[in-house]
Amino acid sequence: MMKTNLTFKEYLQTKEALREAVQEIPHQTKEYLVTKYCKLVVGESKDDKEQVSLKPNNKISVEWLYEDIDAPTIVNITFEGVCPDVDSENHSTYWQSYKLQRWLLRNTEHQ
């Protein structure tokens, strides 16, 4: 089991190790488990958007490009457990990365 109480020095060391790992591997796919009923907006622009209705235990995979460590770029979004039409497609979003990250923090848990 992972220790949850870190000293400030341990926190800084962990953060620096993560930054170094991200520089070595700029593309990362992270999976998230939806924790409540919600909707996520996908599409290339505001004019060409659709809402994906999600429910608890649906999975979202987001491929991030870390050219800037503090502001990753969203490359691709995929879903699992929503419906065959949605699950089989790769999605994009016009949202800024910070907006998607906030949405993910409120509606999912990282796996």
Steps between C-alpha positions, in 0.01 A plus 500: 500500500627846411588744776271804478672735747815638339740748643548813293845378394356163388224683313753714311712195415195311373384798296846539343514127418163527327615803301810311384292194402260717300789656308616153399149387399306802368195293390304340782160335499317521830182315590223644712197330657180706497358534852164669434246574228636780283559621144826574319512729197705368206555640152739711295326832573200658673309473171584130459451362848304225666444396859585149609277386785697304758405296803697352790755233401536623139867542410667793328849479352676827426823517303704799617799660326735661754688758292440736794504308827258737671254521208473170310320485166201271449577269208217249512206390716341154491216349699423151626160374610293788359352354180650324193486812279677719755744232623633425151595860417794724587379836624657842535391805692538872451524546878827628642694237697442673836121490441506125423726437800255685728210301353689173553577592863130567570351201316754218497772326692839428344580131451 
